[in-house]
Amino acid sequence: MVSPDEMERIIEAAAERAMRPERMRPVLADTIAPLIRQSMEDAMLKMGIDSRDPIRLQKDLAHLRMWRESMEEAHAKGLIAVFTVALTGAIAMLALGIKQWIIGP
């Protein structure tokens, strides 16, 4: 009779032999790869991306990248403008305060 430890070793050895790369490559190429490809195409199609035209997809993504970068740049310049206006106002208030203090009411 086979002990539980021996049975576990036999099962592990069989699983290890079955999972060898040379045995898995045909399985991956024939079954899993097409499933992954189809799943990715379905997911992209649901997002409104046609994966059958990769050049157009690359152009669309490049356009989105340019749009994002321009929005980031506009945001940064907007913050600089707000800071500049606030600083100019503070300096003007300080100058008027000093002028009133020196000249008097």
C-alpha positions in Angstrom: 0.0 0.0 0.0 1.2 3.6 -0.7 1.5 5.9 2.2 0.1 9.5 2.0 3.6 11.0 1.8 4.5 8.7 -1.1 1.3 9.5 -2.9 2.0 13.2 -2.5 5.5 12.8 -4.0 4.0 10.8 -6.9 1.4 13.5 -7.6 4.0 16.3 -7.4 6.4 14.4 -9.7 3.6 13.9 -12.2 2.5 17.5 -12.0 6.1 18.6 -12.5 6.5 16.4 -15.6 3.2 17.7 -17.0 4.2 21.4 -16.5 7.6 21.2 -18.3 8.0 24.0 -20.8 8.5 21.7 -23.7 5.1 20.2 -23.0 3.3 23.5 -22.3 4.5 25.4 -25.4 2.1 23.7 -27.8 -0.8 24.1 -25.3 0.0 27.8 -24.9 0.4 28.4 -28.6 -2.7 26.4 -29.6 -5.2 27.3 -26.9 -4.3 30.0 -24.5 -2.7 32.5 -26.9 -5.8 32.9 -29.1 -8.0 33.2 -26.0 -5.8 36.0 -24.7 -5.7 37.7 -28.0 -9.5 37.5 -28.4 -10.1 38.7 -24.9 -7.9 41.7 -25.4 -9.6 42.5 -28.7 -13.0 42.3 -27.0 -11.9 44.5 -24.1 -10.5 47.1 -26.4 -13.6 47.0 -28.6 -15.8 47.6 -25.5 -13.7 50.7 -24.8 -14.2 51.9 -28.3 -10.7 51.0 -29.6 -10.4 49.2 -32.9 -7.4 47.0 -32.5 -7.5 45.8 -36.2 -5.8 49.1 -37.3 -2.7 49.5 -35.0 -1.3 52.5 -36.9 -4.5 54.5 -36.3 -4.5 53.3 -32.6 -1.0 54.6 -32.2 -2.0 57.9 -33.7 -5.0 58.2 -31.4 -2.8 57.4 -28.3 -0.2 59.9 -29.5 -3.0 62.6 -29.8 -4.2 61.7 -26.3 -0.7 62.0 -24.9 -0.3 65.4 -26.5 -3.6 66.5 -25.1 -2.7 65.4 -21.6 0.7 67.1 -21.8 -0.8 70.3 -23.0 -3.4 70.2 -20.2 -0.7 69.6 -17.6 1.2 72.5 -19.0 -1.8 74.8 -19.0 -2.5 73.8 -15.4 1.0 74.6 -14.3 0.9 78.0 -16.1 -2.4 78.8 -14.6 -1.1 78.1 -11.1 1.9 80.4 -11.8 -0.5 83.1 -13.0 -2.6 82.8 -9.9 0.4 82.9 -7.7 1.8 85.9 -9.6 -1.5 87.9 -9.2 -1.7 87.1 -5.5 1.9 88.1 -4.9 1.5 91.3 -6.9 -1.6 92.2 -4.9 0.2 91.5 -1.6 3.1 93.7 -2.6 0.8 96.4 -3.7 -1.1 96.3 -0.4 2.2 96.4 1.5 3.4 99.4 -0.6 0.1 101.3 0.0 0.3 100.4 3.7 3.8 101.7 4.0 2.9 104.8 2.0 -0.1 105.5 4.3 2.1 104.9 7.4 4.8 107.3 6.2 2.5 110.0 4.8 -0.2 109.6 7.3 -4.0 109.7 6.9 
